[in-house]
Each structure stands twice: as structure tokens, then as C-alpha cells.
Amino acid sequence: MRNYVAVDIGASSGRMILGNLVEGKLNLREVHRFKNGFTFRDGHDRWEIDGLIHEIFAGLEKLKQEGVTECTLGIDTWAVDYVLVAPGGEKLADPISYRDSRTQNKIAELTSEIQKDDIYQKTGIQFLELNTLYQLYAEDQELIKQADKILLIPDYIGYVLTGKKAAETTNASTTQMLNLRERLFDKDLLMHLDIDPCQFAELTDAGTYLGEMKPKWHEKYDIPACRVITVATHDTASAVVGTPAKGKNWAFLSSGTWSLIGMELTAPNNGRMAFEENYTNEWGAYGTYRFLKNIMGLWIVQEIARNSDSRLSFAEMADQANQYPFFKQIIDVNDPRFNHPVHMITEIQNYCRETGQDVPESIGELTNCVYGSLALRYAKELEKMKRITKRDIEALYIVGGGSSVEILNQLTANLAGVTVYAGPAEATAVGNLSVQMITEREIKDVDQARDLVRNSFDIKEYKPQKIESASVFEKYDKIIRNK
């Protein structure tokens, strides 16, 4: 029985999942879980990257103690953030979080030098201030000059483990610096950043063998013999691989800290409508594109929990939300004020007050407001996608941690008028493991991987229920338009 290990690190936590094929089903077991987060240090919100790497070795040591002597390993994380690496291989500083304030107004500054249309035609990527393009525009120029390589987070971790540098394409595309036609980092954009193309590693597709673990790590830690495979290193790309979809007319929603709603295409769509609606064309595994929109997601609910000292579990928050009528209060979940506020509860209350709505007070009311607003945004984006792509959407597959929020799934089905299939919650790890299995030739391709997901996990179905939605959408449009 072959052993596959998914290292899946998100903005708030990381975990290591052991995967095996057992009697035609994918068996998962969480081996190690650890916390993640940024702290304000040296003038910026920074990730503790060394701590994350230490946790990976801690998880591998657990595996060895349990008798696992050989495995393959794949790494996926969040996108856009990077590490500047000196010629000697050491990092020049801990990476800065995409939520750091340094990129404020940087889109406006950069696009005063290069037209927005030109950037979108080159890259097909949506304009978000957190994109690597604007982070590097705001970066300390002396540090950039000292850097031999600029490695995104999962590529840097892979480099530390193996000594091999790569720029995996599903993640590299999120930088808003890859040229869709040339399939290289765009020289004009890099010129405006005063960055040499050689400062990026060679572009590498998902499913490429990266290397063996460095001998020094075996000397320092008691870990299995490990072959590192470059999987779809952007967690959303892995989640899409792990989506149990079938047929053609479907959309996905990777629901977690962020909500990524989109369609899997075989060619990018960077036309005028996509540009005006700020849709993105992130590169996917195996020649696909993730045509999607970023939505703030469950980060808002996570912050409500943190602001209330986590008195209630997320399941209890959902139960309390269901005690109130939905859509009494509506917020624009993508308003920048919700990106990293000092106090999320106060920010939501101020938004409702400013838009003439009743102010939510209890945790249940606040959570109800967020769930209803998320479902409305999901339904709106699905309609936009249908218009832009000229394709119907008959099913929405919700994967990730948010797939377990039943009331949100049902609200989305009702408002969007499509059948929702929810699960698996571990789709990112499943996609990570699937790419490893395809690379090792234990399964054939993504279609077989998705068949495996459907046969291995409980996928819940939510049929749309008839509701009076016209007045709700009218209220939503009025609030968004007048804010």
C-alpha cells in the first residue's frame, strides 16, 4: 500500500493528511494539525514561515513513529505571498501577509503607469490589492535587489525541503504577472517593478517530481524516505481537482476563509465582460483554467467568533443564525472594510447603521447577516458567470470547510436556483493527494480522481426550494448601489 502525504496549509491552520487507496476508496487520516497566523513584526504583518516548516517535520516524525518508512509528499498553501531568497539560499525576511496594509492604493498607482486593460489582456487576472504584483510594487527595493529568487510560499517550502527551486503554475498565475499567450512571467510588468525575470524560478506544471528530501533533514529528524511532488500548490487549484463534479455544466465553490466561486474552463476568458466584472483566469492543473471570483468568505464569521472570545462553536453559531429571519440585514461581503478591520462585529454594525438597516446585536443575528449576504453574492456571481461564458450552470459543487454549513448550502441553492452538492470538506487535501497518485500512476487522470472522490465520501445534495427572492435581490442591489 502506497503512502501519500498532503501538506495543506491555510491562513489560520495547517494539517498533514495521510492518504491511501484501500479497496477502491480513498482513505484519509489526519496525522498532524497546527496553527497558523500572522503577527505584526518589523513594521508589517508577517508569517512565521520557519515555524510552519518545523511543523511539517514534526508531522513526518509522527508518521515514522507509526511505521511509515516511505511516502510521497505534496504541499499546497494560500496564494500570492512570497519569500525573497538570497544567493546563499537563506530568506532575506519573513514573508509579509497579503492582509498587510502596504498595498493600499497600489493598484491606482501602478495603473497610472500601465493601463488596466493592458494588464488584464496580458494576465487575465482580477484586480485585487493583495496580488503579488502590487505586493512587489510596494516591496523594499533594496531587498528585491539582494534577492536571487522570489519564491511563493509553497515553492519556498519545497525548496527548503529539497534544495530544488520551482514556480508551480497554478499558484504563479495568481501573481497577476504571467502572460497568458507567452506562458511566461511578463517582461513588461516585471520591468515596471524593476525585477529581472531570472529572479523567478522555472515555471513547473502540477504533477512534476521536485526532489528527494535533503540528507541533512534525515540527519536532524527521524522521518520517512520522502519524494516531494509539485502538486497544484495553490490550495484552490487542489480543491478544484478534488471536486466530485461530473458532466460539463457545473460550477465550484471552494468555501473557507475565502470563497472562490467559478468554473473550470479549457481556455481563458479575458474578454471585455470578464474584465468589467473583474473575473480571474487562474491556471489550473492539467491544462485547465479556474475562471472565478474571490469573495471574502467565512473569514468574516471567523472574526465574529474571535471578537466574541469564541464562546460558541461554528456549528452553534450556525444554529443560532437559523433562529432569525434571513435577509433582514445585508452587507457587501467584498467591501474592503471587512478585509482586516480592528473589530469585525463593530464593522458589520456600522455598515448596517450607515445603510439604514436594523443593527444586528447577538452572535446569531450577526452570523445570520453574513450567511444571507454570502448566499446572495454567490447567486449573483453564478448569474454573471453564465452571461460571460454563455454556458448554463446546472449544479454547484461546494467543497472545503464551508461545505458543512447546511443552512448556507440551502440558502445558496434557493437563491441560485441550482442543485448544490456539498463535500468533501477535505477537497484541498484530496486534490493534493490525487495529483500525487496521478504522478505515481496509481490512478489515471482527473476524471478517475473525481470518480474516486464520489465513491469515497458522503456528498450531500440540496435541491432549490421555492422562495420569494425578487424582493431580496432588490434590497441587495439597493444596498450595494447606495453604499
Order of alpha helices (4+ residues) and beta strands (2+ residues): beta-beta-beta-beta-beta-alpha-beta-beta-alpha-alpha-alpha-alpha-beta-alpha-beta-alpha-beta-beta-alpha-beta-beta-alpha-beta-alpha-beta-beta-alpha-beta-beta-alpha-alpha-alpha-alpha-beta-alpha-beta-alpha-alpha-beta-alpha
